[in-house]
Amino acid sequence: MNNFMQYKGYVGSVEFSQQDMLFYGKVLGITSLISYEGIDAESLTSDFYASVDAYLEMCEESNIKPERPYKGSFNVRIAPDLHRRLAIISKKNDVSLNTSVERAIINYIDHEDMLLNRY
């Protein structure tokens, strides 16, 4: 089951409340709260699209720049020894620490994608 939807660059979660017999979700990767709901896949998708559109319209009317999810910058906290080891490897390879982290993430994602698509 795919628990995400995408629209205009925004990614939304898909959840289900058995108690309320309702699908619901929120836009991920931004601090603004954009939520939506529906009784079935069609109404959930429709409300997701409408909620994103309403957010973008509100930003335009208020002359506010809309938040963009996953802008490519985030803070990572790791153990000091791991930080030191990665800095040394980066220096030996004559690349920035950022490049080394990006390469490690790419390798991790490629590995996970391979495992997920295997079945």
MDAnalysis code that builds the backbone (N, CA, C; Angstrom):
import MDAnalysis as mda
import numpy as np

u = mda.Universe.empty(357, n_residues=119, atom_resindex=np.repeat(np.arange(119), 3), trajectory=True)
u.add_TopologyAttr("name", ["N", "CA", "C"] * 119)
u.add_TopologyAttr("resid", np.arange(1, 120))
u.add_TopologyAttr("resname", ["MET", "ASN", "ASN", "PHE", "MET", "GLN", "TYR", "LYS", "GLY", "TYR", "VAL", "GLY", "SER", "VAL", "GLU", "PHE", "SER", "GLN", "GLN", "ASP", "MET", "LEU", "PHE", "TYR", "GLY", "LYS", "VAL", "LEU", "GLY", "ILE", "THR", "SER", "LEU", "ILE", "SER", "TYR", "GLU", "GLY", "ILE", "ASP", "ALA", "GLU", "SER", "LEU", "THR", "SER", "ASP", "PHE", "TYR", "ALA", "SER", "VAL", "ASP", "ALA", "TYR", "LEU", "GLU", "MET", "CYS", "GLU", "GLU", "SER", "ASN", "ILE", "LYS", "PRO", "GLU", "ARG", "PRO", "TYR", "LYS", "GLY", "SER", "PHE", "ASN", "VAL", "ARG", "ILE", "ALA", "PRO", "ASP", "LEU", "HIS", "ARG", "ARG", "LEU", "ALA", "ILE", "ILE", "SER", "LYS", "LYS", "ASN", "ASP", "VAL", "SER", "LEU", "ASN", "THR", "SER", "VAL", "GLU", "ARG", "ALA", "ILE", "ILE", "ASN", "TYR", "ILE", "ASP", "HIS", "GLU", "ASP", "MET", "LEU", "LEU", "ASN", "ARG", "TYR"])
u.atoms.positions = np.array([
    [0.842, -1.186, 0.000],
    [0.000, 0.000, 0.000],
    [0.877, 1.235, 0.000],
    [0.544, 2.190, -0.842],
    [1.268, 3.441, -0.901],
    [0.628, 4.408, 0.094],
    [1.398, 4.873, 1.074],
    [0.858, 5.735, 2.111],
    [1.155, 7.206, 1.871],
    [1.412, 7.573, 0.602],
    [1.740, 8.949, 0.267],
    [1.060, 9.348, -1.026],
    [0.792, 10.646, -1.133],
    [0.270, 11.228, -2.366],
    [1.157, 12.420, -2.710],
    [1.204, 12.798, -3.989],
    [1.989, 13.949, -4.409],
    [1.148, 14.863, -5.281],
    [1.357, 16.173, -5.064],
    [0.643, 17.167, -5.864],
    [1.408, 18.484, -5.792],
    [1.742, 19.025, -6.957],
    [2.442, 20.312, -7.063],
    [3.703, 20.366, -6.203],
    [4.407, 19.250, -6.114],
    [5.649, 19.201, -5.345],
    [5.465, 18.929, -3.866],
    [4.242, 18.814, -3.412],
    [3.965, 18.542, -2.003],
    [3.651, 17.061, -1.827],
    [4.115, 16.508, -0.711],
    [3.894, 15.096, -0.402],
    [2.954, 15.028, 0.789],
    [1.903, 14.242, 0.639],
    [0.933, 14.102, 1.712],
    [0.857, 12.678, 2.211],
    [0.637, 12.541, 3.509],
    [0.497, 11.214, 4.110],
    [-0.921, 10.701, 3.910],
    [-1.082, 9.396, 4.046],
    [-2.398, 8.759, 3.986],
    [-2.525, 7.876, 5.226],
    [-3.503, 8.182, 6.044],
    [-3.771, 7.421, 7.262],
    [-5.242, 7.013, 7.250],
    [-5.573, 6.065, 8.122],
    [-6.963, 5.625, 8.227],
    [-7.342, 5.503, 9.689],
    [-8.487, 6.072, 10.037],
    [-9.044, 5.937, 11.380],
    [-10.190, 4.935, 11.313],
    [-9.980, 3.762, 11.894],
    [-11.029, 2.744, 11.907],
    [-12.206, 3.212, 12.759],
    [-11.888, 3.910, 13.837],
    [-12.943, 4.397, 14.726],
    [-13.882, 5.364, 14.000],
    [-13.309, 6.279, 13.199],
    [-14.116, 7.273, 12.487],
    [-14.486, 6.833, 11.079],
    [-13.901, 5.702, 10.630],
    [-14.106, 5.213, 9.265],
    [-13.799, 6.325, 8.258],
    [-12.592, 6.912, 8.425],
    [-12.213, 8.087, 7.653],
    [-10.737, 8.022, 7.298],
    [-10.420, 8.374, 6.061],
    [-9.032, 8.545, 5.653],
    [-8.647, 9.995, 5.933],
    [-7.397, 10.215, 6.313],
    [-6.928, 11.571, 6.596],
    [-5.425, 11.640, 6.352],
    [-4.913, 12.842, 6.338],
    [-3.475, 13.012, 6.165],
    [-3.075, 14.453, 6.328],
    [-1.770, 14.686, 6.187],
    [-1.233, 16.039, 6.243],
    [-0.043, 16.133, 5.297],
    [0.241, 17.359, 4.875],
    [1.388, 17.585, 4.000],
    [2.660, 17.460, 4.832],
    [3.612, 16.724, 4.313],
    [4.860, 16.445, 5.015],
    [5.968, 17.387, 4.551],
    [6.941, 17.616, 5.418],
    [8.142, 18.346, 5.038],
    [8.052, 19.855, 5.156],
    [6.961, 20.374, 5.733],
    [6.828, 21.812, 5.957],
    [6.303, 22.044, 7.370],
    [6.471, 23.262, 7.882],
    [5.992, 23.550, 9.237],
    [4.521, 23.957, 9.252],
    [4.033, 24.519, 8.153],
    [2.604, 24.865, 8.078],
    [1.779, 23.582, 8.136],
    [0.628, 23.667, 8.787],
    [-0.245, 22.493, 8.873],
    [-1.260, 22.540, 7.743],
    [-1.136, 21.605, 6.834],
    [-2.100, 21.437, 5.753],
    [-2.635, 20.020, 5.899],
    [-3.897, 19.914, 6.307],
    [-4.490, 18.594, 6.522],
    [-5.695, 18.421, 5.606],
    [-6.135, 17.186, 5.477],
    [-7.227, 16.844, 4.570],
    [-7.822, 15.521, 5.021],
    [-9.020, 15.222, 4.509],
    [-9.676, 13.967, 4.876],
    [-10.652, 13.563, 3.790],
    [-11.110, 12.319, 3.887],
    [-12.095, 11.816, 2.941],
    [-12.603, 10.461, 3.355],
    [-13.768, 10.097, 2.839],
    [-14.359, 8.802, 3.205],
    [-13.865, 7.678, 2.303],
    [-13.219, 8.055, 1.191],
    [-12.674, 7.060, 0.273],
    [-11.469, 7.685, -0.441],
    [-10.811, 6.908, -1.282],
    [-9.598, 7.379, -1.953],
    [-9.871, 8.610, -2.811],
    [-11.005, 8.608, -3.503],
    [-11.332, 9.737, -4.387],
    [-11.537, 11.029, -3.597],
    [-12.301, 10.962, -2.524],
    [-12.558, 12.176, -1.743],
    [-11.316, 12.624, -0.975],
    [-10.489, 11.677, -0.538],
    [-9.235, 12.038, 0.132],
    [-8.315, 12.777, -0.834],
    [-8.162, 12.238, -2.034],
    [-7.306, 12.865, -3.039],
    [-7.827, 14.246, -3.404],
    [-9.106, 14.360, -3.585],
    [-9.717, 15.635, -3.942],
    [-9.483, 16.681, -2.850],
    [-9.641, 16.286, -1.587],
    [-9.436, 17.230, -0.483],
    [-7.958, 17.584, -0.332],
    [-7.070, 16.632, -0.599],
    [-5.625, 16.900, -0.586],
    [-5.298, 17.980, -1.613],
    [-5.756, 17.796, -2.846],
    [-5.507, 18.781, -3.905],
    [-6.086, 20.146, -3.519],
    [-7.316, 20.149, -3.031],
    [-7.976, 21.402, -2.652],
    [-7.238, 22.098, -1.505],
    [-6.731, 21.330, -0.555],
    [-6.014, 21.901, 0.589],
    [-4.695, 22.530, 0.160],
    [-3.983, 21.856, -0.729],
    [-2.730, 22.425, -1.247],
    [-3.033, 23.687, -2.044],
    [-4.037, 23.634, -2.906],
    [-4.417, 24.811, -3.692],
    [-4.820, 25.976, -2.792],
    [-5.594, 25.698, -1.746],
    [-6.025, 26.747, -0.813],
    [-4.818, 27.360, -0.101],
    [-3.862, 26.529, 0.291],
    [-2.644, 27.027, 0.937],
    [-1.878, 27.957, -0.008],
    [-1.707, 27.524, -1.257],
    [-0.973, 28.331, -2.231],
    [-1.704, 29.644, -2.526],
    [-3.023, 29.596, -2.620],
    [-3.818, 30.804, -2.841],
    [-3.697, 31.764, -1.656],
    [-3.742, 31.223, -0.424],
    [-3.617, 32.042, 0.775],
    [-2.247, 32.727, 0.803],
    [-1.211, 31.990, 0.440],
    [0.132, 32.572, 0.406],
    [0.205, 33.699, -0.618],
    [-0.387, 33.472, -1.779],
    [-0.368, 34.491, -2.831],
    [-1.135, 35.739, -2.390],
    [-2.304, 35.554, -1.813],
    [-3.124, 36.678, -1.358],
    [-2.446, 37.452, -0.236],
    [-1.685, 36.750, 0.617],
    [-0.994, 37.391, 1.744],
    [0.414, 37.842, 1.381],
    [0.778, 37.646, 0.121],
    [2.118, 37.997, -0.360],
    [3.210, 37.315, 0.470],
    [2.966, 36.035, 0.758],
    [3.900, 35.201, 1.525],
    [4.451, 34.128, 0.597],
    [5.733, 33.889, 0.691],
    [6.336, 32.824, -0.108],
    [5.937, 31.471, 0.489],
    [5.315, 30.590, -0.309],
    [4.911, 29.285, 0.231],
    [6.125, 28.433, 0.605],
    [5.961, 27.688, 1.668],
    [7.028, 26.767, 2.053],
    [7.155, 25.688, 0.987],
    [8.356, 25.294, 0.726],
    [8.612, 24.196, -0.207],
    [9.181, 23.028, 0.593],
    [8.574, 21.863, 0.441],
    [9.070, 20.703, 1.186],
    [10.397, 20.205, 0.640],
    [11.175, 19.675, 1.525],
    [12.412, 18.996, 1.162],
    [13.293, 19.868, 0.282],
    [13.693, 21.003, 0.850],
    [14.475, 21.966, 0.087],
    [15.942, 21.572, -0.053],
    [16.338, 20.452, 0.540],
    [17.698, 19.963, 0.360],
    [18.651, 20.347, 1.476],
    [18.119, 20.837, 2.560],
    [18.969, 21.240, 3.681],
    [18.338, 20.754, 4.979],
    [19.123, 20.053, 5.787],
    [18.643, 19.615, 7.091],
    [19.835, 19.361, 8.006],
    [19.594, 19.416, 9.300],
    [20.657, 19.173, 10.283],
    [20.663, 17.704, 10.666],
    [21.857, 17.173, 10.812],
    [22.015, 15.784, 11.212],
    [22.925, 15.736, 12.431],
    [22.513, 15.029, 13.445],
    [23.348, 14.861, 14.639],
    [23.838, 13.425, 14.658],
    [25.164, 13.267, 14.739],
    [25.758, 11.935, 14.768],
    [26.787, 11.887, 15.889],
    [27.243, 10.700, 16.201],
    [28.251, 10.526, 17.249],
    [29.548, 11.216, 16.834],
    [30.252, 11.834, 17.777],
    [31.495, 12.538, 17.454],
    [32.528, 11.663, 16.731],
    [32.638, 10.396, 17.125],
    [33.608, 9.519, 16.468],
    [33.238, 9.284, 15.009],
    [31.963, 9.127, 14.723],
    [31.505, 8.953, 13.351],
    [31.770, 10.216, 12.533],
    [31.553, 11.369, 13.144],
    [31.830, 12.653, 12.500],
    [33.321, 12.756, 12.147],
    [34.164, 12.405, 13.106],
    [35.614, 12.453, 12.888],
    [36.034, 11.517, 11.760],
    [35.536, 10.287, 11.791],
    [35.892, 9.306, 10.756],
    [35.448, 9.768, 9.367],
    [34.244, 10.319, 9.289],
    [33.740, 10.792, 8.003],
    [34.543, 11.997, 7.514],
    [34.936, 12.880, 8.413],
    [35.754, 14.042, 8.036],
    [37.103, 13.588, 7.478],
    [37.688, 12.576, 8.080],
    [38.981, 12.054, 7.602],
    [38.815, 11.425, 6.217],
    [37.795, 10.625, 6.038],
    [37.540, 10.002, 4.735],
    [37.297, 11.074, 3.677],
    [36.541, 12.096, 4.030],
    [36.259, 13.185, 3.091],
    [37.550, 13.873, 2.671],
    [38.388, 14.140, 3.634],
    [39.669, 14.804, 3.348],
    [40.537, 13.924, 2.447],
    [40.608, 12.640, 2.745],
    [41.400, 11.713, 1.922],
    [40.889, 11.649, 0.488],
    [39.568, 11.772, 0.311],
    [38.966, 11.725, -1.021],
    [38.870, 13.102, -1.675],
    [39.361, 14.121, -0.970],
    [39.373, 15.494, -1.466],
    [37.969, 15.963, -1.854],
    [36.993, 15.649, -0.987],
    [35.635, 16.117, -1.171],
    [35.152, 16.731, 0.141],
    [34.098, 17.512, 0.052],
    [33.547, 18.130, 1.258],
    [32.832, 17.082, 2.115],
    [32.649, 17.418, 3.358],
    [31.884, 16.565, 4.265],
    [30.458, 16.403, 3.732],
    [29.908, 17.475, 3.208],
    [28.564, 17.435, 2.637],
    [28.480, 16.425, 1.491],
    [29.485, 16.414, 0.610],
    [29.508, 15.467, -0.512],
    [29.571, 14.034, -0.012],
    [30.370, 13.789, 1.018],
    [30.460, 12.441, 1.580],
    [29.130, 11.994, 2.176],
    [28.448, 12.889, 2.881],
    [27.146, 12.558, 3.469],
    [26.139, 12.288, 2.359],
    [26.153, 13.121, 1.322],
    [25.237, 12.926, 0.200],
    [25.474, 11.571, -0.469],
    [26.729, 11.204, -0.672],
    [27.047, 9.903, -1.274],
    [26.563, 8.752, -0.401],
    [26.754, 8.889, 0.907],
    [26.307, 7.837, 1.832],
    [24.786, 7.689, 1.783],
    [24.083, 8.802, 1.721],
    [22.623, 8.761, 1.653],
    [22.169, 8.129, 0.341],
    [22.817, 8.490, -0.759],
    [22.483, 7.897, -2.062],
    [22.668, 6.384, -2.011],
    [23.797, 5.925, -1.447],
    [24.041, 4.483, -1.344],
    [22.967, 3.801, -0.491],
    [22.584, 4.432, 0.596],
    [21.568, 3.873, 1.472],
    [20.223, 3.781, 0.747],
    [19.835, 4.862, 0.094],
    [18.550, 4.885, -0.613],
    [18.542, 3.874, -1.754],
    [19.617, 3.809, -2.517],
    [19.687, 2.831, -3.611],
    [19.550, 1.412, -3.078],
    [20.201, 1.131, -1.954],
    [20.130, -0.193, -1.331],
    [18.692, -0.500, -0.888],
    [18.055, 0.458, -0.218],
    [16.678, 0.259, 0.250],
    [15.722, 0.096, -0.921],
    [15.901, 0.904, -1.966],
    [15.046, 0.786, -3.150],
    [15.189, -0.603, -3.773],
    [16.423, -1.109, -3.818],
    [16.659, -2.424, -4.382],
    [15.921, -3.491, -3.551],
    [15.983, -3.378, -2.231],
    [15.307, -4.347, -1.370],
    [13.788, -4.252, -1.514],
    [13.265, -3.044, -1.583],
    [11.805, -2.853, -1.687],
    [11.264, -3.353, -3.015],
    [12.028, -3.190, -4.083],
    [11.569, -3.587, -5.412],
    [11.840, -5.045, -5.720],
    [12.475, -5.733, -4.783],
    [12.830, -7.116, -4.982],
    [11.625, -8.049, -4.904],
    [10.627, -7.655, -4.130],
    [9.493, -8.531, -3.885],
    [8.297, -8.146, -4.656],
])
